[in-house]
Amino acid sequence: MGGSIRVLYADTAPTETAAGLERADDRFIVETVTSVDDGLERLTNADIDCIVSTHDTPEIDAIDFLEAVRAEDTDLPVVLFTENGDEALASDVISAGVTDYLRRAAGTDRYEMLATRIVDAVDGSEESSQRRQSALKALHKVATTLQTEETVTAVCERTVAAAADILEFHMCSVILREGEWLVPYAVSAGAQPDGSRRMRIDQGLAGKTYQRGESSVVADVGPDDETDPAKPTYRSAISVPIGDRGVFQAVSTTPNTFDTEDIELAELLVSHTASVVKQLEREEVLRRQNDRLDAFASIVSHDLRNPLNVAEGRLELARESCDNEHLDDIAVALDRMDALIDDVLTLSRQGEAVRDPEPVSLSELCRESWENVATGGATLILDLDRRIWADRSRLQALLENLFRNSVEHGSTNPASQTRQDPAHKDGDLTVTGGTLEDGTGFYVEDDGTGIPEAERESVFESGYSTVPAGTGLGLAIVSDIVAAHGWNRTVATGADGGARFEISGVEWVESERSDCYSTDSSTSK
């Protein structure tokens, strides 16, 4: 194209870039808009050769803009010119049909780079533009493939294979930090023998890249520079940080092999790598923690249960042979130890997210849970006729702990003492379960003494208890089970001044309702 090139640039502050583009190529006529609506209107009233858009400002979302443009014109070149980019953004814009994707570089040459991409997209370099679009789409697919790998080493190997196949970096490596060293985890099949080596975290080009967290291109390796190549035959290289975990490097035996476009594509590739490596390492930490918890739970269940059972047996023998006031205190202490063991075992098994929920009748499970708790003269009233998606056993543990908390902490009951209802004797407690008014979940409340507002978050901390016999773990267990389901929990004041625990964000079973229970029934114990 020998004539002018009309560019529509969308940005909330477009002046500097527009001027920079017109300086970079005198064929450019740059029109600017500051919102998606203005951009779409301008497209209908002017002949535009290429759109350049920023992303994620209050007025401009590049993906929305791109989708609206593609609904009208599938061929018009669209270049994303963004300050910050990541794999999620790249994936979205590639899927939406972007022509090219360019991250802003420092310095005035960024406008020359953008100008080159615009010209390539519009006219003279159709083949080059299609090779880049193909690479972007292929890297997008690699992101999905990397997420299927189960080990860090496999992710690294997949990364160098993709770099060789898609980007044609036939000699490349992924180097990750281990202690004070950068250690090769994967080397491409086309690399020279011993073409990558372990280096200190401050050594050579790899160390510089890791320390600064910045990508770089080495056009020509000199004999006295600081790149410290693994082979004296290496003449040029690119080096890209993999988050805070390591470095990706590609090398060549000829000078000037790599350019800024290679850096951009390599950055896009390894951004996927960094994300997956971070996730796998996080999962590995969780696995180790769970292994330690399992070992701890085994010790608690076996090594502590055995001496506790011996002590309880000896106590019974002691009761048969003598009558001593201290034996009752020993029994209380042993019961507390038994409750602590139960709660610690339950707490250690609640961290894992719920993956296979099932339909559960809240009325039925509330009744079953109530029967498992020592409730004394307390009364349960239910107004729950719905089914919920949940892990049944863990939801039961949640309900049992809420009921136990009400009975243990709300037994000093001024509300029921003042009632005229003969069914409520002095000191008796009433616990109620029902559906939240907004329909997002359920609640359990009592008519006891309530929880002061200043303490409503503290009650969920392990070890928090206001009664001598309490373990301080019951509501911590409730909090963990709520989190495992992806629900929310709050503490409020009940209708009669007692404690009210609200569980929201639940998923109801809408296709079936559990109507086999009365909505105004009670169970006393």
N, C-alpha and C positions, 0 to 999 in steps of 0.2 A: 504494500500500500504506500504509494508515494505522497498522498495528500495528507490532510489533517486527520488526527485521531481524537474523537470527542470522548472524554472520560467523565463519568458521573462519580464523584467521590462523596461518600456518605460518612459523616463524622460530626460530633457535636462541636468540635473546634477544628475545622478543615483548612484554615487559611495557610498554615505553614506547609503542610503536605502538598496542597494544591500548587503553591508557588514553587516548591521544590521540584515537582513533576514537570512544570512548564520550563524550568531552567534546565532540567535533565534532557529534555527532548523538545525542540521547538515546533514539532508537529502537534504537540498536545494542546487541546483546548479543554480545560478542566472546569466543569460546572460542579458546584457544591450544594449539598443538602444536609440538613441537620436532624432529620427524622425519617423514619420509614415511609410515613404517609407522603411527605414531600418528595421523596425519591420515586415512589410509584407514580405520583402525579407528573413529575418531570419526564418520566419514561414515555408517558402517553403523548407528550407535547413536543418531544425533541428526538432527533436521530442520535442515539448513543451507540458508540462502538464497544465500550467496555465499562463495567461497573467495578469500582473499588470500594470496599466497605470495611469499616472498623467493626468491633464487636463489643456487646455487653456494656453499653452505656445506657443511661435512663431512657433515651429516646430511640436508640438503635440496637436491635438484636439481629446480628448478621444472619442467623439461621431463619428467623421469620422473614427477613427481607429476601433472602435467597429463595425460599420456598414460594413466596409471592411472585418473584420474577420468573421462576421456572414454570409457574402455572400459566404464564402468558407467553414466554419465549424460552424454548429449551436449548437454544444455541448461543444466546448472547453471552460473551465471556464475562465471568464474575471472579474477581480476585479478592480474597480476604487478606487484609493487611492489619495484623493485630499486635498489640503490645505484649500480651501474654497469651500463650497457647499451651494446651495440654492434650493428652491423648483423647479425652472425652470430647473436647471441642473439635479436634481434627476429625474424629470419627463422625460426628454429627454433620459437619459441613461437607465432608466427602459424600456421605449418604444423601445429602440434600442436593448435590450436583454442582459443587464449586469447581471452577476451572483451575484455580491455583490457590496456594495457601502460603503466605509469606509472613514470617515474624519480623518485627522491626529490629534492625540492628542499630548500634550506636554510630553516630557520625553522619555527615551529609551524604555519604555514598549510599545510604539506604534508599534515597530517591532514585539513584541510578539503577540500583537493583530492582526496585519496583517498576521503573520505566521499562527495563528489559523484559520483565515478566508480562507487562501489559502488551508490548509489541509482539512478543512470542504468542500471546493468547489471541491477538487480533489478526496478525497477517503473516509475516515472513517465516515463522518457525513453527509451522503446524506440526511437523513431525516431532520436533523437540517437545512441544507442548503436550502432544499425545503420549510421549514416553513418560513425562513427569506425571500426568494424570494417571497413567497406568500404575506407576510406582506408588502414588498416594493410595489408590484403591487396594493394591496388594498389601501395603503396610497396614491398612485398615483391617484386612483379613487376618494378618499376623497377630494383631491384638487379641482376637478371639481365640486363635490357636494357642497363644502363650498361656491364656487363662486355664487351659486344660492340663497343663503340665503340673506334676505333683512334687517336683524337687527343684531347688535353685539351680543345680547343675543342668538339669534338662532345659530350664528356661534360658540359660546362657548359651547352651548348644543350639537351641532353636533360633536365638538372636543372631549368632554368627552365620548360621545357614541362610537366614533371611537376608542378611546384609550381602552375602555373596550372590544369592540368586536374584534378588530384586534390585539392589543398588550396585551390583557388580564390584563389590569390595572383596576381592578374592583372597586377600591376606589381611585378616582382621582377628581381633580377640576381645574377650570380655574379661576384665580384671577386677576382682572384688577385694575389699579390705578384710584382712584377718589380723587383728591386733595392730601392730605397727608396720605391717607389710601389705603390699598390693599383690595379690596372688592370681595367676591365670586360672580361670574356671572353664573357659572354652576357647578353642582356636579353630579357625575355619579350615576346611579340608585343603584349600589351596595354599596355605601358609608354608613357609620354609621350615625345615626341622629346627627345633629350638628357636623358633621365630618370636617367641614371647617368653618372658622370664619374670620371676619374682623380684619385686623392687620395693625399696623403702617408700613410705607414704609421702616423702618429700623429694624423691629421686626422679630426675629426668622429666620428660614431657608428661608422662602419666602422673607423676607426683604433683607437678605444677597444676595440671588440670583438676586433680582431686582437691588440692588445697584451695584453689580459687573458685572452684565450681563453675568454671567458664570453658566453653568450647574454643578450640583454636585450630588453625590450619598452618602447617609448616610446608612452605613451597619448595624449599631446597635445604636439606640437612647439611650444615657445614661441619668441618672437622673439629671446630672449637666451640660449637654452640652447646647449649645445655639440654638438648633433647635426649642425649644418652640412649641411642637406639640399641635394640637387642642385636642387630646385625649391621655391620659396616656398609652393606649394600643398600640399606634403606636410604632413599633420597627425599621422599616427601611423605606427609602423614596428616591425618586428622585425629583429634583427640576430643572426646565428648564425655562429660561427667554423667554417671548413672545415679542421679539423685545424690544421696550422701553415702552410697554403698560402694562405689568404685568408678571405673572408667571403661569406655569403649574406645578402641583404637583401630584404625585402618592404615596400612602402609603401602608404599609402592617403591620399586627400585628405580623409578624415573622421576625427575623433578616435575613440579607443577601439575601433578595428577589430579589434585582435589581443589574444589572451589567452595564458595559459600553455599551453593545449592546442595552440595554433598553434606555439608554441616547440617543444614536444615532437615534433610531427609534422615540423616543419622540421629539427630535429636528426636525426631518424631518416633523413630523405631525404639530407641533406648528409653524414651519416656514410658512406653508400654512395658519394657523390661523392668524398669525401676519400680513401677506400680505392682507388678506381679511378684517380684522378688520381695518387696516389702510385705505384701500380703502373706506369702508363704512363710516368711520368717516370723511374722506375728502369729500365724497358726502354730508354728513349731514351738514358740514360747508358751502358747496356751496348752499345747499337748504336754510339754514338760511340767507345767503347773498342774494339769489334771492328773498326770502320773504321780506327782508328789501328793496331791490330795487323795488319790486312791490308796497310796501307801499309808498315808496318815489315817484314812478311814479304816483300813485293815487293822492298824495298830489299835485304834480306839475300840473297834468292834470286838477284837479278840484279846489283845493284851491287857486292856482295861476291864473288859467284861468279866474275865476269869477271876481276877482278885476281888471284884465287886460281888460276884456270886458267892465266893468263899466267905466274904465278910457278912453278907446277908444270911447265909446258912449258920455261921457262928452266932449271929445275933439271935436267931430263933432258938438255938441251943441254950444261949445265955438266959433267954426269957423263961425257958423251962426249968432252969436250975436256980434262978434267983429273981427277986423283984427289986429293981434298982431304978430310981428316977432318971439316971443318966442314959438308960437304954432307949428311952423315947427320943432323946436328942440324937443318939447315934442313928436311929431309924430315919429321922428327918434328914440327916446329913447324907445317908446312903440313898434315900429317895432323890435328893437333889443331884447327887452324882449320876444316878440313873437317867434323870431328865436331861442333864447336861450332855451325856453321851448320845442320847437320842437326837437332841437338837444339833449337836456338832456333826453327826452323821448326815442328817437331813441337809444342813447348810452346805456341807462339802459336795453334795450331789446336785445342787440347784443352779450351777453356773452355766450349763450348756443350754443353748437356745432350743426352744420347742420346734421340732421339724415335722412331726406327724400328728397334728391335733385331730381329735375326733369329736363328734357331737356328744355333749354331756348335758343332762338335765340338771339345772341348778337346784331345783326343789329337792330332787332325789338325793343329790350329793350333799346338800346342806343337812338333810336329815341324817344321812349316814355319818357325816362328819361330827354332828352334834352328839350322836351316840358314842363316839370314840373319845369324848372329852368329859372329864369329871366336872359336871356343871352344878352339882348341889341342888338347890331349890330354884335355879334359874329357869326361865321360860323362853322358848324360841317361837317367834311368830314370823311366818314367811308370806311374802307377797311376790313370789317368783314363779312364773308359769312358762318360762322360756328355756330354750336349749342354747348352748354356747359351744364354739369351737375351742377346745382346750386339751391339754395333756391331763387326763382324768386324775391320775395319782398325784400329780403336782398341784392341781387345783384343790384336791382334797386336803393336801398338806396346808395350803394357803387358808382354806376355810377353818380347819381345825385350830390353826394358830390364831386366827382372828377371834374365834369363839373362846379359846382358852384365855386370850388377852382380856376379853370383856369380863369373863368370870373372875379372873385373878385381880384385875386392876379396877374393876368397876363395882365391886361388891358392896362398898359403902354407898348406899343407894338412896339419896334423899328423895328422888322423884317417886319411886314406888312406895315409900313410906307414907307419903301424903295422899295417895290415891284412896278413893272410897271403894274401889273394886275389891271384893272379898277374895278374889283369886290371887291377889298380890299381898302376901304377908309382909310384915316389916322385915326389911333387909333383903327381900327377894329381888332378883334382877331380871329384867326383860331384855332380850336380844332380838333385834328385828333385821330381816333381810329383804331387800326389795330392789326394784329397777330404778335407775336414775331417771329423773324427770325428762332429761333431754334424750333419753334412749341410748346413750353411748356406753352404758355399762350397768353395774349393780353396786349395792352398798351393804355394809353390815354395821349396825349401830346399836348402842345400848343406852339405858337410861341411868347410867352410873354417874360418877363424878366428873367424867370428861378429861380432856388433855389440854393443859394451858397452851395458848397459841405459840409461846416462845419455845416450847418443847416438841412441836409437831414434826419437825424433821429429825430431831435427836432420837425419837423413839425407834427409828429404823436402823440405828447404829448397833452393831454387835456389842453386847455387854450392857446395854442400857436397860435398867429395870428399876422400878420404884417400890418393889415388894421384896422382902428378904428371901422368899422361896423362888423368885423368878430367875430364869437362866439368862435373860437379856438377849436371847437369840431368836425368839419367836417372830418378832416383827422384821428382823433382818432376813429371816427366811421368806416371809411374805414379800418383802421388797425384791428379793432375788427371783422369786417365781413370777412376779408381775413383769420384771424386766425380761425374763426368758421368753415370755409370751409376746413381748412388744407392747404391753399395756402401760397405763399410767396409774399412779396411786396418789391420793391426797387424804389429808386428815381434816375433819371439820367438826363442828358441834352438832350433835343430834337434836331431834325435835324436843327431847326432854332434858337437854343439857349434858348428855353423856358424850362418849366418843363415837364418831362416825367415820368409817373408813370407806372411801369411794374408789372403785376400780373402773376406769374408763378406757376407751379405745378398744373394746372387745369386739369380736365378730360373732354375731348371732347366727343361729341356724334358722334361716328364714323359711325354708321349705316345709319344716315340721315344727309344731309347737307341742310342748309337753303339757297337755291339758288334763292329765289324769290326776293331778293334785289340786285340791281346793286352794283358791287364792287367799283364803282367810282362815287357815288352819294353824294350829299350834301344837308343839310337842313339849311336854314338860318332863323334867327329870329330877 
